[in-house]
Amino acid sequence: MENDIEFFTGVPDSLLQNITAFLTDHAPEGRHLTAANEGNAIALAVGHYLATGKIGLVYMQNSGLGNVVNPLLSLADPEVYSVPVLLLIGWRGEPGIKDEPQHLKQGLVTLPLLETLGIKYTRLSPTDDDASNAVTLAAEQMRSGNAPYALIASKNIFGPYRDSTNQNNPYSISREKALRVVLSGLDPSGPVVSTTGKLSREIYEYRKAENQGHQGDFLNVGSMGHASQIALGIALRKPDRKVYCLDGDGAVLMHMGALAIIGNSGATNFRHIVFNNGAHDSVGGQPTQGFNIDLPAVAKACGYRQTGRAESKAEILKHLRAFQDCKGPYLLEIRVRRGSRADLGRPQESPRENKAEFMKFLK
C-alpha cells in the first residue's frame, strides 16, 4: 500500500496462493477480484487506472502470459494507451527446479517472452527488504515510463498464510466420488477429454484402480479452459461416437464464449460434464463465481439442446441415463464439495505418450 497500489486482480496460482490469501483478508472492500482469465485482469487494472490514476496489480501463473499478450501489446503498451500495470508472475517450470511436464517449456520462455514484449522485470527475493525494494523500484519504473512492469516469483518465495474466509459449499458429494459414478456410466467407446488440474489426476487414478487402460482419455494437463474445444474438434470429426468433455467451473468461466460455439455447432454427440465446486481447487481453493451463476441456463441460452444439474449420486445416474439416447450438445453441471485426497497421484505416461495412445483409440 505504501506505493499506492491498492487494486488487485488475477487468476490464482499455486506459487502465489499465500499472497492471494493475504489479499483476500486485507485488501480494501472491492479492491480484490478474482478474474475469469488473465487478459480480463489486465483490462480490469487498466479500467482502475483510467478511473483513479493509480496502478493496479495483476497476479498470474506464467502460463497466463499467453492470455495477456494481446491486452499488454494493444492496450497497456507505451505505444498505444501507455498504462502502467504491475504484473506478479508465478514462475512455474523455472529452469533447474523440478516441475510437471506442461510447465517446463513455459518456464524456459518466461523471461525471454517478457523481454520480447518489452516489459522490464525483477526477480523477487525471499528477503523482506529486498522484496520491498523491488516493489518500490517497479513503482518508480512504471510511473516514469507509464508502462507495465513484472515481478517474478519463484517457488516458496512467499511465507505461509491461510485466509480466514469461510466459503459456503453445502454440497456433500466429493468430486472424486461423483467422477467415479460418471466414468462408470459412460459409453466405453466414447473418448473422454478432461480439463487441467486435479480432475485429470482423479480420472487417471480411477482407471488404475479399475485396471482399465488410459487410452480413451485425453488428460489435458495444461491449456486451462480449452478442453471443451478440443472435445468439440473431436466430436465434429467422429459423429458416430459420443464425445465427453469433463470440465471444471474455473475452466468454463475462463473462456465461457466456448459455450456458444458448442451450442451452435450441431455436434449432437457432444456431452459436457462440468464438476462445479466453486473453487480453483488445483491451485489453493480460491473461490470462483461458479455458485453465483446458473450454468445450465447459460448453456441453454448458448444453444445446448439439453442441460441439467445434479447434486447427488441418484441425480447423476438419472442424467447419465438421459445421455444415452438424446441429441446434444448436452451440458450437465454436477455440484460437488471442495477438496481432494492428499495422496492423489499423477499420470505416469508423458503427454506425448497420452496423445499417441489416444489417437490410436480414436481410430
C-alpha positions as CSV (number, residue, x, y, z in Angstrom):
1,M,0.0,0.0,0.0
2,E,2.9,2.4,0.6
3,N,3.5,2.6,-3.2
4,D,-0.2,3.5,-3.6
5,I,-1.0,0.1,-5.3
6,E,-4.3,-0.9,-3.8
7,F,-6.2,-2.7,-6.5
8,F,-5.5,-6.4,-7.1
9,T,-6.9,-8.9,-9.6
10,G,-5.8,-12.0,-11.5
11,V,-6.1,-15.8,-11.8
12,P,-4.9,-17.9,-8.8
13,D,-1.6,-19.8,-9.0
14,S,-0.2,-22.4,-6.5
15,L,3.0,-20.4,-6.2
16,L,1.0,-17.3,-5.2
17,Q,-1.7,-18.8,-3.1
18,N,-0.3,-17.4,0.2
19,I,-0.1,-13.8,-1.1
20,T,-3.6,-14.1,-2.7
21,A,-5.0,-15.4,0.6
22,F,-3.4,-12.4,2.3
23,L,-5.1,-10.1,-0.2
24,T,-8.4,-11.8,0.4
25,D,-8.2,-10.8,4.1
26,H,-6.5,-7.4,3.9
27,A,-7.3,-5.7,0.6
28,P,-9.9,-2.9,1.0
29,E,-13.5,-3.7,0.1
30,G,-14.0,-4.1,-3.6
31,R,-10.3,-3.9,-4.4
32,H,-9.5,-7.6,-4.9
33,L,-11.3,-9.5,-7.7
34,T,-10.5,-13.0,-9.0
35,A,-10.7,-12.6,-12.8
36,A,-12.1,-15.1,-15.2
37,N,-8.8,-15.0,-17.1
38,E,-5.6,-13.1,-17.1
39,G,-6.4,-10.9,-20.1
40,N,-9.6,-9.8,-18.3
41,A,-7.4,-9.0,-15.3
42,I,-5.2,-6.7,-17.4
43,A,-8.4,-4.9,-18.6
44,L,-9.7,-4.5,-15.0
45,A,-6.4,-3.0,-13.9
46,V,-6.5,-0.6,-16.9
47,G,-10.0,0.4,-16.0
48,H,-8.9,1.0,-12.4
49,Y,-6.1,3.2,-13.7
50,L,-8.3,5.2,-16.0
51,A,-10.7,5.9,-13.2
52,T,-8.2,6.7,-10.5
53,G,-4.8,7.3,-12.0
54,K,-3.5,4.6,-9.7
55,I,-1.6,1.4,-10.7
56,G,-3.3,-2.0,-10.3
57,L,-1.6,-5.3,-9.6
58,V,-2.3,-8.4,-11.8
59,Y,-1.2,-11.8,-10.5
60,M,-1.0,-14.9,-12.6
61,Q,0.9,-18.2,-13.2
62,N,3.4,-17.7,-16.1
63,S,1.1,-19.9,-18.2
64,G,-1.3,-16.9,-18.1
65,L,1.2,-14.9,-20.2
66,G,-0.5,-16.4,-23.2
67,N,-3.8,-14.8,-22.3
68,V,-2.2,-11.3,-21.7
69,V,-0.1,-10.8,-24.8
70,N,-2.9,-9.1,-26.7
71,P,-4.1,-6.6,-24.0
72,L,-0.5,-5.9,-23.0
73,L,0.5,-5.0,-26.5
74,S,-2.7,-3.4,-27.8
75,L,-3.9,-1.8,-24.7
76,A,-1.3,-1.1,-22.0
77,D,1.8,-0.8,-24.2
78,P,3.5,2.7,-24.2
79,E,3.0,2.9,-28.0
80,V,-0.8,2.5,-27.6
81,Y,-2.5,3.8,-24.3
82,S,0.6,3.7,-22.2
83,V,-0.9,2.3,-19.0
84,P,1.2,1.1,-16.1
85,V,0.3,-2.3,-14.7
86,L,2.2,-4.3,-12.1
87,L,2.4,-8.0,-13.0
88,L,3.1,-10.6,-10.3
89,I,4.0,-13.8,-12.1
90,G,4.5,-17.2,-10.5
91,W,7.4,-18.9,-12.3
92,R,6.3,-22.5,-12.8
93,G,8.8,-24.6,-14.7
94,E,11.7,-22.4,-13.6
95,P,14.9,-24.0,-15.1
96,G,16.7,-26.2,-12.5
97,I,13.6,-26.7,-10.4
98,K,11.5,-30.0,-10.8
99,D,8.0,-29.4,-12.1
100,E,5.3,-31.0,-14.2
101,P,5.8,-31.5,-18.0
102,Q,3.3,-28.9,-19.0
103,H,5.3,-26.2,-17.2
104,L,8.7,-26.9,-18.5
105,K,8.6,-25.1,-21.8
106,Q,6.7,-22.2,-20.3
107,G,9.3,-21.9,-17.6
108,L,12.1,-21.7,-20.2
109,V,10.4,-18.9,-22.2
110,T,9.0,-16.8,-19.4
111,L,11.8,-14.3,-19.2
112,P,12.5,-14.2,-23.0
113,L,8.8,-13.6,-23.6
114,L,8.7,-10.6,-21.2
115,E,11.8,-9.3,-23.0
116,T,10.2,-9.7,-26.4
117,L,7.1,-7.8,-25.1
118,G,9.4,-5.1,-23.9
119,I,8.4,-5.5,-20.3
120,K,11.0,-4.9,-17.6
121,Y,11.1,-7.2,-14.7
122,T,12.7,-8.1,-11.4
123,R,13.0,-11.5,-9.7
124,L,11.7,-11.3,-6.2
125,S,13.9,-12.3,-3.3
126,P,12.6,-14.0,-0.2
127,T,14.2,-11.3,1.9
128,D,11.6,-8.7,3.1
129,D,13.8,-5.7,2.5
130,D,14.7,-6.9,-1.0
131,A,11.1,-7.6,-1.9
132,S,10.0,-4.2,-0.6
133,N,12.8,-2.5,-2.6
134,A,11.7,-4.5,-5.7
135,V,8.2,-3.2,-5.5
136,T,9.4,0.4,-4.9
137,L,11.7,0.1,-8.0
138,A,8.8,-1.3,-10.0
139,A,6.5,1.6,-9.0
140,E,9.2,4.1,-9.9
141,Q,9.7,2.5,-13.3
142,M,6.0,2.3,-14.1
143,R,5.3,5.9,-13.2
144,S,8.3,7.2,-15.1
145,G,7.6,5.1,-18.2
146,N,3.8,4.7,-18.0
147,A,4.4,1.0,-18.9
148,P,3.8,-2.4,-17.3
149,Y,6.4,-4.0,-15.1
150,A,6.8,-7.6,-13.9
151,L,7.8,-9.1,-10.6
152,I,8.8,-12.8,-11.0
153,A,8.1,-15.1,-8.0
154,S,9.9,-18.4,-7.7
155,K,8.6,-21.4,-5.7
156,N,8.3,-20.9,-2.0
157,I,9.0,-17.2,-2.3
158,F,6.1,-16.3,0.0
159,G,5.7,-17.5,3.6
160,P,2.6,-19.5,4.6
161,Y,-0.7,-17.7,5.0
162,R,-4.3,-19.1,5.1
163,D,-7.2,-16.7,4.5
164,S,-9.9,-16.5,7.2
165,T,-12.9,-16.6,4.8
166,N,-15.3,-19.5,5.2
167,Q,-16.5,-20.4,1.7
168,N,-20.0,-21.7,1.7
169,N,-20.3,-25.0,0.0
170,P,-23.3,-27.1,1.0
171,Y,-22.7,-30.0,-1.3
172,S,-21.9,-33.4,0.2
173,I,-20.6,-35.5,-2.7
174,S,-16.9,-35.2,-3.4
175,R,-15.6,-34.6,-7.0
176,E,-13.8,-37.9,-7.0
177,K,-16.9,-39.8,-5.9
178,A,-19.0,-38.1,-8.4
179,L,-16.4,-38.7,-11.1
180,R,-16.4,-42.4,-10.3
181,V,-20.2,-42.5,-10.8
182,V,-19.8,-40.6,-14.1
183,L,-17.0,-42.7,-15.5
184,S,-18.7,-46.0,-14.7
185,G,-21.8,-44.9,-16.7
186,L,-20.2,-43.6,-19.9
187,D,-20.2,-45.4,-23.2
188,P,-16.7,-47.1,-23.2
189,S,-16.3,-46.4,-26.9
190,G,-16.7,-42.7,-26.2
191,P,-13.4,-40.6,-25.9
192,V,-13.0,-38.5,-22.8
193,V,-11.3,-35.1,-22.8
194,S,-10.6,-33.7,-19.3
195,T,-9.7,-30.3,-18.0
196,T,-6.4,-29.4,-16.4
197,G,-5.8,-29.9,-12.7
198,K,-6.9,-32.5,-10.2
199,L,-9.8,-33.8,-12.2
200,S,-7.5,-35.3,-14.8
201,R,-5.4,-36.8,-12.0
202,E,-8.5,-38.4,-10.5
203,I,-9.5,-39.9,-13.8
204,Y,-6.1,-41.4,-14.1
205,E,-6.4,-42.9,-10.6
206,Y,-9.8,-44.3,-11.3
207,R,-8.6,-46.1,-14.4
208,K,-5.7,-47.5,-12.5
209,A,-7.9,-48.7,-9.6
210,E,-10.3,-50.4,-12.0
211,N,-7.5,-52.0,-14.1
212,Q,-8.7,-50.1,-17.1
213,G,-6.4,-48.6,-19.8
214,H,-5.8,-44.9,-20.2
215,Q,-6.0,-44.9,-24.0
216,G,-9.5,-43.4,-24.2
217,D,-8.7,-40.4,-22.0
218,F,-7.1,-37.2,-23.2
219,L,-5.8,-35.7,-20.0
220,N,-5.4,-32.0,-20.8
221,V,-2.7,-31.2,-18.3
222,G,-2.3,-27.6,-19.5
223,S,-4.3,-25.1,-21.6
224,M,-6.9,-24.2,-18.9
225,G,-10.3,-23.5,-20.3
226,H,-9.7,-25.2,-23.7
227,A,-10.7,-28.8,-23.0
228,S,-14.2,-28.2,-24.4
229,Q,-12.9,-27.0,-27.7
230,I,-10.6,-30.0,-28.0
231,A,-13.5,-32.2,-27.4
232,L,-15.7,-30.3,-29.9
233,G,-13.0,-30.7,-32.6
234,I,-13.1,-34.4,-32.0
235,A,-16.9,-34.6,-31.9
236,L,-17.2,-32.9,-35.3
237,R,-14.9,-35.4,-36.9
238,K,-16.3,-38.5,-35.1
239,P,-20.0,-38.0,-35.3
240,D,-20.7,-41.7,-34.8
241,R,-19.3,-41.7,-31.3
242,K,-20.3,-39.9,-28.1
243,V,-17.6,-37.5,-27.0
244,Y,-17.3,-36.5,-23.4
245,C,-15.8,-33.3,-22.0
246,L,-15.2,-33.4,-18.3
247,D,-14.7,-29.9,-17.2
248,G,-14.3,-27.6,-14.1
249,D,-16.1,-24.4,-13.1
250,G,-13.0,-22.2,-13.2
251,A,-12.0,-23.6,-16.6
252,V,-15.5,-22.9,-18.1
253,L,-15.6,-19.4,-16.7
254,M,-12.2,-18.7,-18.1
255,H,-13.4,-19.0,-21.7
256,M,-17.1,-19.0,-21.4
257,G,-17.6,-17.9,-25.1
258,A,-16.8,-21.5,-26.0
259,L,-20.3,-22.5,-24.8
260,A,-21.8,-20.5,-27.7
261,I,-19.6,-22.2,-30.2
262,I,-20.5,-25.7,-28.9
263,G,-24.2,-24.9,-28.6
264,N,-24.4,-23.8,-32.3
265,S,-22.0,-26.4,-33.7
266,G,-24.6,-29.1,-34.5
267,A,-22.5,-31.7,-32.6
268,T,-25.3,-33.9,-31.4
269,N,-22.8,-36.4,-29.9
270,F,-21.2,-33.8,-27.6
271,R,-21.6,-34.4,-23.8
272,H,-20.3,-31.7,-21.5
273,I,-20.0,-32.5,-17.8
274,V,-18.9,-29.7,-15.5
275,F,-17.8,-30.5,-12.0
276,N,-18.5,-27.3,-10.0
277,N,-17.1,-26.9,-6.6
278,G,-17.0,-23.1,-6.7
279,A,-13.2,-23.0,-6.3
280,H,-9.9,-23.1,-8.1
281,D,-9.2,-26.4,-6.3
282,S,-5.9,-27.3,-8.0
283,V,-4.0,-24.1,-7.0
284,G,-5.2,-23.4,-3.5
285,G,-9.0,-23.4,-3.4
286,Q,-9.6,-19.7,-4.2
287,P,-13.3,-19.0,-4.9
288,T,-14.7,-18.8,-8.4
289,Q,-18.1,-17.4,-9.4
290,G,-19.3,-21.0,-10.1
291,F,-22.1,-21.0,-7.5
292,N,-23.2,-17.5,-8.4
293,I,-24.4,-18.3,-11.9
294,D,-26.9,-20.7,-13.4
295,L,-24.6,-22.6,-15.7
296,P,-27.2,-24.9,-17.2
297,A,-29.3,-21.8,-18.1
298,V,-26.2,-20.1,-19.6
299,A,-25.6,-23.2,-21.7
300,K,-29.2,-23.4,-22.8
301,A,-29.1,-19.8,-23.9
302,C,-26.0,-20.6,-25.9
303,G,-27.8,-23.3,-27.9
304,Y,-27.2,-26.5,-26.0
305,R,-30.2,-28.8,-26.7
306,Q,-30.2,-30.4,-23.2
307,T,-29.0,-29.2,-19.8
308,G,-29.2,-30.4,-16.2
309,R,-27.8,-30.2,-12.7
310,A,-27.0,-32.9,-10.3
311,E,-26.1,-32.8,-6.6
312,S,-26.2,-36.4,-5.6
313,K,-25.4,-39.9,-6.9
314,A,-29.0,-40.6,-7.8
315,E,-29.3,-37.4,-9.8
316,I,-26.1,-38.1,-11.7
317,L,-27.3,-41.5,-12.6
318,K,-30.6,-40.1,-13.9
319,H,-28.8,-37.7,-16.2
320,L,-26.4,-40.4,-17.4
321,R,-29.4,-42.5,-18.5
322,A,-30.7,-39.5,-20.4
323,F,-27.2,-39.1,-22.1
324,Q,-27.6,-42.4,-23.9
325,D,-30.3,-41.6,-26.4
326,C,-30.9,-37.8,-26.5
327,K,-29.4,-35.5,-29.0
328,G,-26.8,-33.0,-27.7
329,P,-25.0,-30.8,-27.1
330,Y,-25.9,-31.7,-23.6
331,L,-24.4,-30.0,-20.5
332,L,-24.6,-31.5,-17.1
333,E,-23.4,-29.4,-14.1
334,I,-22.5,-31.5,-11.0
335,R,-22.2,-29.5,-7.8
336,V,-19.6,-31.0,-5.5
337,R,-17.7,-30.1,-2.4
338,R,-14.2,-28.7,-2.4
339,G,-11.0,-30.6,-1.8
340,S,-9.2,-33.8,-2.8
341,R,-7.2,-36.6,-1.4
342,A,-3.8,-35.6,-0.1
343,D,-2.2,-38.7,-1.7
344,L,-3.7,-38.1,-5.2
345,G,-1.2,-39.4,-7.8
346,R,-0.2,-38.1,-11.2
347,P,-0.2,-39.7,-14.6
348,Q,2.9,-41.8,-15.3
349,E,2.8,-41.5,-19.0
350,S,4.2,-38.4,-20.7
351,P,1.7,-36.0,-22.6
352,R,3.1,-37.3,-25.9
353,E,2.5,-40.9,-24.9
354,N,-1.0,-40.0,-23.9
355,K,-1.6,-38.3,-27.2
356,A,-0.3,-41.3,-29.2
357,E,-2.4,-43.8,-27.4
358,F,-5.5,-41.5,-27.6
359,M,-5.2,-41.1,-31.3
360,K,-5.0,-44.9,-31.7
361,F,-8.2,-45.2,-29.7
362,L,-9.9,-42.6,-31.9
363,K,-9.1,-44.7,-35.0
